[in-house]
Amino acid sequence: MVPATFANFFVASTSAGAALVGLLFVAVSIAPEQTVLEGASLEKRALATSAFTALLNAFFILGCLIP
């Protein structure tokens, strides 16, 4: 069981994860032709997908840990 003193840490971490996911959406929307559209290289598409997945996983895991 997680001590109650860590509640603020988990809330702050979840908020930071949500902010980073939001910034990733902004980065993709500024130049979608370089990251997600058909003209983008496979490396950039894979990098954008892995970054989004990693940040989203951290967001949901930390959100679930909030007591």
Distance bins in CASP14 RR format, pairs under 12 A and 6 or more apart:
PFRMAT RR
TARGET T0000
AUTHOR 0000-0000-0000
RMODE 2
METHOD distances of the structure
MODEL  1
1 65 0 0 0 0 0 1 0 0 0 0 0
1 67 0 0 0 0 1 0 0 0 0 0 0
2 8 0 0 0 0 0 1 0 0 0 0 0
2 9 0 0 0 0 1 0 0 0 0 0 0
2 10 1 0 0 1 0 0 0 0 0 0 0
2 62 0 0 0 0 0 1 0 0 0 0 0
2 63 0 0 0 0 0 1 0 0 0 0 0
2 64 0 0 0 0 0 1 0 0 0 0 0
2 65 1 0 0 1 0 0 0 0 0 0 0
2 66 0 0 0 0 1 0 0 0 0 0 0
2 67 1 0 1 0 0 0 0 0 0 0 0
3 9 0 0 0 0 0 1 0 0 0 0 0
3 10 0 0 0 0 0 1 0 0 0 0 0
3 65 0 0 0 0 0 1 0 0 0 0 0
3 67 0 0 0 0 1 0 0 0 0 0 0
4 10 0 0 0 0 0 1 0 0 0 0 0
4 66 0 0 0 0 0 1 0 0 0 0 0
4 67 1 0 0 1 0 0 0 0 0 0 0
5 67 0 0 0 0 0 1 0 0 0 0 0
6 12 0 0 0 0 0 1 0 0 0 0 0
6 13 0 0 0 0 1 0 0 0 0 0 0
6 62 0 0 0 0 0 1 0 0 0 0 0
6 65 0 0 0 0 1 0 0 0 0 0 0
6 66 0 0 0 0 1 0 0 0 0 0 0
6 67 1 0 0 1 0 0 0 0 0 0 0
7 13 0 0 0 0 0 1 0 0 0 0 0
7 14 0 0 0 0 0 1 0 0 0 0 0
7 62 0 0 0 0 0 1 0 0 0 0 0
7 63 0 0 0 0 0 1 0 0 0 0 0
7 65 0 0 0 0 1 0 0 0 0 0 0
7 66 1 0 0 1 0 0 0 0 0 0 0
7 67 1 0 1 0 0 0 0 0 0 0 0
8 14 0 0 0 0 0 1 0 0 0 0 0
8 15 0 0 0 0 0 1 0 0 0 0 0
8 66 0 0 0 0 1 0 0 0 0 0 0
8 67 0 0 0 0 0 1 0 0 0 0 0
9 15 0 0 0 0 0 1 0 0 0 0 0
9 16 0 0 0 0 0 1 0 0 0 0 0
9 62 0 0 0 0 1 0 0 0 0 0 0
9 63 0 0 0 0 0 1 0 0 0 0 0
9 65 0 0 0 0 1 0 0 0 0 0 0
9 66 0 0 0 0 1 0 0 0 0 0 0
9 67 0 0 0 0 0 1 0 0 0 0 0
10 16 0 0 0 0 0 1 0 0 0 0 0
10 17 0 0 0 0 0 1 0 0 0 0 0
10 58 0 0 0 0 0 1 0 0 0 0 0
10 59 0 0 0 0 0 1 0 0 0 0 0
10 61 0 0 0 0 1 0 0 0 0 0 0
10 62 1 0 1 0 0 0 0 0 0 0 0
10 63 1 0 0 1 0 0 0 0 0 0 0
10 64 0 0 0 0 1 0 0 0 0 0 0
10 65 1 0 1 0 0 0 0 0 0 0 0
10 66 1 0 1 0 0 0 0 0 0 0 0
10 67 1 0 0 1 0 0 0 0 0 0 0
11 17 0 0 0 0 0 1 0 0 0 0 0
11 18 0 0 0 0 0 1 0 0 0 0 0
11 62 0 0 0 0 1 0 0 0 0 0 0
11 63 0 0 0 0 1 0 0 0 0 0 0
11 65 0 0 0 0 0 1 0 0 0 0 0
11 66 1 0 0 1 0 0 0 0 0 0 0
11 67 0 0 0 0 0 1 0 0 0 0 0
12 18 0 0 0 0 0 1 0 0 0 0 0
12 19 0 0 0 0 0 1 0 0 0 0 0
12 62 0 0 0 0 1 0 0 0 0 0 0
12 63 0 0 0 0 0 1 0 0 0 0 0
12 66 0 0 0 0 0 1 0 0 0 0 0
13 19 0 0 0 0 0 1 0 0 0 0 0
13 20 0 0 0 0 0 1 0 0 0 0 0
13 55 0 0 0 0 0 1 0 0 0 0 0
13 58 1 0 0 1 0 0 0 0 0 0 0
13 59 0 0 0 0 1 0 0 0 0 0 0
13 60 0 0 0 0 0 1 0 0 0 0 0
13 61 0 0 0 0 1 0 0 0 0 0 0
13 62 1 0 1 0 0 0 0 0 0 0 0
13 63 0 0 0 0 1 0 0 0 0 0 0
13 64 0 0 0 0 0 1 0 0 0 0 0
13 65 0 0 0 0 1 0 0 0 0 0 0
13 66 0 0 0 0 1 0 0 0 0 0 0
14 20 0 0 0 0 0 1 0 0 0 0 0
14 21 0 0 0 0 0 1 0 0 0 0 0
14 55 0 0 0 0 0 1 0 0 0 0 0
14 56 0 0 0 0 0 1 0 0 0 0 0
14 58 0 0 0 0 1 0 0 0 0 0 0
14 59 1 0 0 1 0 0 0 0 0 0 0
14 60 0 0 0 0 1 0 0 0 0 0 0
14 61 0 0 0 0 1 0 0 0 0 0 0
14 62 1 0 1 0 0 0 0 0 0 0 0
14 63 1 0 1 0 0 0 0 0 0 0 0
14 64 0 0 0 0 1 0 0 0 0 0 0
14 65 0 0 0 0 1 0 0 0 0 0 0
14 66 1 0 0 1 0 0 0 0 0 0 0
15 21 0 0 0 0 0 1 0 0 0 0 0
15 22 0 0 0 0 0 1 0 0 0 0 0
15 58 0 0 0 0 0 1 0 0 0 0 0
15 59 0 0 0 0 1 0 0 0 0 0 0
15 62 0 0 0 0 1 0 0 0 0 0 0
15 63 0 0 0 0 1 0 0 0 0 0 0
15 66 0 0 0 0 0 1 0 0 0 0 0
16 22 0 0 0 0 0 1 0 0 0 0 0
16 23 0 0 0 0 0 1 0 0 0 0 0
16 55 0 0 0 0 1 0 0 0 0 0 0
16 58 0 0 0 0 1 0 0 0 0 0 0
16 59 0 0 0 0 1 0 0 0 0 0 0
16 62 0 0 0 0 1 0 0 0 0 0 0
16 63 0 0 0 0 0 1 0 0 0 0 0
17 23 0 0 0 0 1 0 0 0 0 0 0
17 24 0 0 0 0 1 0 0 0 0 0 0
17 51 0 0 0 0 0 1 0 0 0 0 0
17 52 0 0 0 0 0 1 0 0 0 0 0
17 54 0 0 0 0 0 1 0 0 0 0 0
17 55 1 0 0 1 0 0 0 0 0 0 0
17 56 0 0 0 0 1 0 0 0 0 0 0
17 57 0 0 0 0 0 1 0 0 0 0 0
17 58 1 0 1 0 0 0 0 0 0 0 0
17 59 1 0 1 0 0 0 0 0 0 0 0
17 60 0 0 0 0 1 0 0 0 0 0 0
17 61 0 0 0 0 0 1 0 0 0 0 0
17 62 1 0 0 1 0 0 0 0 0 0 0
17 63 0 0 0 0 1 0 0 0 0 0 0
18 24 0 0 0 0 0 1 0 0 0 0 0
18 25 0 0 0 0 0 1 0 0 0 0 0
18 55 0 0 0 0 1 0 0 0 0 0 0
18 56 0 0 0 0 1 0 0 0 0 0 0
18 58 0 0 0 0 1 0 0 0 0 0 0
18 59 1 0 1 0 0 0 0 0 0 0 0
18 60 0 0 0 0 0 1 0 0 0 0 0
18 62 0 0 0 0 1 0 0 0 0 0 0
18 63 0 0 0 0 1 0 0 0 0 0 0
19 25 0 0 0 0 0 1 0 0 0 0 0
19 26 0 0 0 0 0 1 0 0 0 0 0
19 55 0 0 0 0 1 0 0 0 0 0 0
19 58 0 0 0 0 0 1 0 0 0 0 0
19 59 0 0 0 0 1 0 0 0 0 0 0
20 26 0 0 0 0 0 1 0 0 0 0 0
20 27 0 0 0 0 0 1 0 0 0 0 0
20 51 0 0 0 0 1 0 0 0 0 0 0
20 52 0 0 0 0 1 0 0 0 0 0 0
20 54 0 0 0 0 1 0 0 0 0 0 0
20 55 1 0 1 0 0 0 0 0 0 0 0
20 56 0 0 0 0 1 0 0 0 0 0 0
20 57 0 0 0 0 0 1 0 0 0 0 0
20 58 0 0 0 0 1 0 0 0 0 0 0
20 59 0 0 0 0 1 0 0 0 0 0 0
20 62 0 0 0 0 0 1 0 0 0 0 0
21 27 0 0 0 0 0 1 0 0 0 0 0
21 28 0 0 0 0 0 1 0 0 0 0 0
21 51 0 0 0 0 1 0 0 0 0 0 0
21 52 1 0 0 1 0 0 0 0 0 0 0
21 53 0 0 0 0 0 1 0 0 0 0 0
21 54 0 0 0 0 1 0 0 0 0 0 0
21 55 1 0 1 0 0 0 0 0 0 0 0
21 56 1 0 1 0 0 0 0 0 0 0 0
21 57 0 0 0 0 0 1 0 0 0 0 0
21 58 0 0 0 0 1 0 0 0 0 0 0
21 59 1 0 1 0 0 0 0 0 0 0 0
21 60 0 0 0 0 0 1 0 0 0 0 0
21 62 0 0 0 0 0 1 0 0 0 0 0
22 28 0 0 0 0 1 0 0 0 0 0 0
22 29 0 0 0 0 1 0 0 0 0 0 0
22 51 0 0 0 0 0 1 0 0 0 0 0
22 52 0 0 0 0 1 0 0 0 0 0 0
22 55 0 0 0 0 1 0 0 0 0 0 0
22 56 0 0 0 0 0 1 0 0 0 0 0
22 59 0 0 0 0 1 0 0 0 0 0 0
23 29 0 0 0 0 0 1 0 0 0 0 0
23 30 0 0 0 0 0 1 0 0 0 0 0
23 51 0 0 0 0 0 1 0 0 0 0 0
23 52 0 0 0 0 0 1 0 0 0 0 0
23 55 0 0 0 0 1 0 0 0 0 0 0
24 30 0 0 0 0 0 1 0 0 0 0 0
24 35 0 0 0 0 1 0 0 0 0 0 0
24 36 0 0 0 0 0 1 0 0 0 0 0
24 47 0 0 0 0 0 1 0 0 0 0 0
24 48 1 0 0 1 0 0 0 0 0 0 0
24 49 0 0 0 0 0 1 0 0 0 0 0
24 50 0 0 0 0 0 1 0 0 0 0 0
24 51 1 0 0 1 0 0 0 0 0 0 0
24 52 1 0 1 0 0 0 0 0 0 0 0
24 53 0 0 0 0 0 1 0 0 0 0 0
24 54 0 0 0 0 1 0 0 0 0 0 0
24 55 1 0 0 1 0 0 0 0 0 0 0
24 56 0 0 0 0 1 0 0 0 0 0 0
24 58 0 0 0 0 0 1 0 0 0 0 0
24 59 0 0 0 0 0 1 0 0 0 0 0
25 32 0 0 0 0 0 1 0 0 0 0 0
25 35 0 0 0 0 0 1 0 0 0 0 0
25 36 0 0 0 0 0 1 0 0 0 0 0
25 48 0 0 0 0 0 1 0 0 0 0 0
25 51 0 0 0 0 0 1 0 0 0 0 0
25 52 0 0 0 0 1 0 0 0 0 0 0
25 55 0 0 0 0 0 1 0 0 0 0 0
25 56 0 0 0 0 0 1 0 0 0 0 0
26 32 0 0 0 0 0 1 0 0 0 0 0
26 35 0 0 0 0 0 1 0 0 0 0 0
27 34 0 0 0 0 1 0 0 0 0 0 0
27 35 1 0 0 1 0 0 0 0 0 0 0
27 36 0 0 0 0 0 1 0 0 0 0 0
27 44 0 0 0 0 0 1 0 0 0 0 0
27 47 0 0 0 0 0 1 0 0 0 0 0
27 48 0 0 0 0 1 0 0 0 0 0 0
27 51 0 0 0 0 1 0 0 0 0 0 0
27 52 0 0 0 0 0 1 0 0 0 0 0
27 55 0 0 0 0 0 1 0 0 0 0 0
28 34 0 0 0 0 1 0 0 0 0 0 0
28 35 1 0 1 0 0 0 0 0 0 0 0
28 36 1 0 1 0 0 0 0 0 0 0 0
28 37 0 0 0 0 1 0 0 0 0 0 0
28 40 0 0 0 0 0 1 0 0 0 0 0
28 44 0 0 0 0 0 1 0 0 0 0 0
28 45 0 0 0 0 0 1 0 0 0 0 0
28 47 0 0 0 0 0 1 0 0 0 0 0
28 48 1 0 0 1 0 0 0 0 0 0 0
28 49 0 0 0 0 0 1 0 0 0 0 0
28 51 0 0 0 0 1 0 0 0 0 0 0
28 52 0 0 0 0 1 0 0 0 0 0 0
29 35 0 0 0 0 1 0 0 0 0 0 0
29 36 0 0 0 0 1 0 0 0 0 0 0
29 37 0 0 0 0 0 1 0 0 0 0 0
29 48 0 0 0 0 0 1 0 0 0 0 0
30 36 0 0 0 0 0 1 0 0 0 0 0
31 37 0 0 0 0 1 0 0 0 0 0 0
31 39 0 0 0 0 0 1 0 0 0 0 0
31 40 0 0 0 0 1 0 0 0 0 0 0
31 44 0 0 0 0 1 0 0 0 0 0 0
31 48 0 0 0 0 0 1 0 0 0 0 0
32 38 0 0 0 0 0 1 0 0 0 0 0
32 39 0 0 0 0 1 0 0 0 0 0 0
32 40 0 0 0 0 1 0 0 0 0 0 0
32 44 0 0 0 0 0 1 0 0 0 0 0
32 45 0 0 0 0 0 1 0 0 0 0 0
32 48 0 0 0 0 1 0 0 0 0 0 0
33 39 1 0 0 1 0 0 0 0 0 0 0
33 40 1 0 0 1 0 0 0 0 0 0 0
33 41 0 0 0 0 0 1 0 0 0 0 0
33 44 0 0 0 0 0 1 0 0 0 0 0
33 45 0 0 0 0 0 1 0 0 0 0 0
34 40 1 0 1 0 0 0 0 0 0 0 0
34 41 0 0 0 0 1 0 0 0 0 0 0
34 43 0 0 0 0 0 1 0 0 0 0 0
34 44 1 0 0 1 0 0 0 0 0 0 0
34 45 0 0 0 0 1 0 0 0 0 0 0
34 47 0 0 0 0 0 1 0 0 0 0 0
34 48 0 0 0 0 1 0 0 0 0 0 0
35 41 0 0 0 0 1 0 0 0 0 0 0
35 42 0 0 0 0 0 1 0 0 0 0 0
35 43 0 0 0 0 0 1 0 0 0 0 0
35 44 1 0 1 0 0 0 0 0 0 0 0
35 45 1 0 0 1 0 0 0 0 0 0 0
35 46 0 0 0 0 0 1 0 0 0 0 0
35 47 0 0 0 0 1 0 0 0 0 0 0
35 48 1 0 1 0 0 0 0 0 0 0 0
35 49 0 0 0 0 1 0 0 0 0 0 0
35 50 0 0 0 0 0 1 0 0 0 0 0
35 51 0 0 0 0 1 0 0 0 0 0 0
35 52 0 0 0 0 1 0 0 0 0 0 0
36 42 0 0 0 0 0 1 0 0 0 0 0
36 44 0 0 0 0 1 0 0 0 0 0 0
36 45 1 0 0 1 0 0 0 0 0 0 0
36 46 0 0 0 0 0 1 0 0 0 0 0
36 47 0 0 0 0 0 1 0 0 0 0 0
36 48 1 0 0 1 0 0 0 0 0 0 0
36 49 0 0 0 0 1 0 0 0 0 0 0
36 51 0 0 0 0 0 1 0 0 0 0 0
36 52 0 0 0 0 1 0 0 0 0 0 0
37 44 0 0 0 0 0 1 0 0 0 0 0
37 45 0 0 0 0 1 0 0 0 0 0 0
37 48 0 0 0 0 0 1 0 0 0 0 0
38 45 0 0 0 0 1 0 0 0 0 0 0
39 45 0 0 0 0 1 0 0 0 0 0 0
40 46 0 0 0 0 1 0 0 0 0 0 0
40 47 0 0 0 0 1 0 0 0 0 0 0
40 48 0 0 0 0 1 0 0 0 0 0 0
40 49 0 0 0 0 0 1 0 0 0 0 0
41 47 0 0 0 0 1 0 0 0 0 0 0
41 48 0 0 0 0 0 1 0 0 0 0 0
42 48 0 0 0 0 0 1 0 0 0 0 0
42 49 0 0 0 0 0 1 0 0 0 0 0
43 49 0 0 0 0 0 1 0 0 0 0 0
43 50 0 0 0 0 0 1 0 0 0 0 0
44 50 0 0 0 0 0 1 0 0 0 0 0
44 51 0 0 0 0 0 1 0 0 0 0 0
45 51 0 0 0 0 0 1 0 0 0 0 0
45 52 0 0 0 0 0 1 0 0 0 0 0
46 52 0 0 0 0 0 1 0 0 0 0 0
46 53 0 0 0 0 0 1 0 0 0 0 0
47 53 0 0 0 0 0 1 0 0 0 0 0
47 54 0 0 0 0 0 1 0 0 0 0 0
48 54 0 0 0 0 0 1 0 0 0 0 0
48 55 0 0 0 0 0 1 0 0 0 0 0
49 55 0 0 0 0 0 1 0 0 0 0 0
49 56 0 0 0 0 0 1 0 0 0 0 0
50 56 0 0 0 0 0 1 0 0 0 0 0
50 57 0 0 0 0 0 1 0 0 0 0 0
51 57 0 0 0 0 0 1 0 0 0 0 0
51 58 0 0 0 0 0 1 0 0 0 0 0
52 58 0 0 0 0 0 1 0 0 0 0 0
52 59 0 0 0 0 0 1 0 0 0 0 0
53 59 0 0 0 0 0 1 0 0 0 0 0
53 60 0 0 0 0 0 1 0 0 0 0 0
54 60 0 0 0 0 0 1 0 0 0 0 0
54 61 0 0 0 0 0 1 0 0 0 0 0
55 61 0 0 0 0 0 1 0 0 0 0 0
55 62 0 0 0 0 0 1 0 0 0 0 0
56 62 0 0 0 0 0 1 0 0 0 0 0
56 63 0 0 0 0 0 1 0 0 0 0 0
57 63 0 0 0 0 0 1 0 0 0 0 0
57 64 0 0 0 0 0 1 0 0 0 0 0
58 64 0 0 0 0 0 1 0 0 0 0 0
58 65 0 0 0 0 0 1 0 0 0 0 0
59 65 0 0 0 0 0 1 0 0 0 0 0
59 66 0 0 0 0 0 1 0 0 0 0 0
60 66 0 0 0 0 0 1 0 0 0 0 0
END
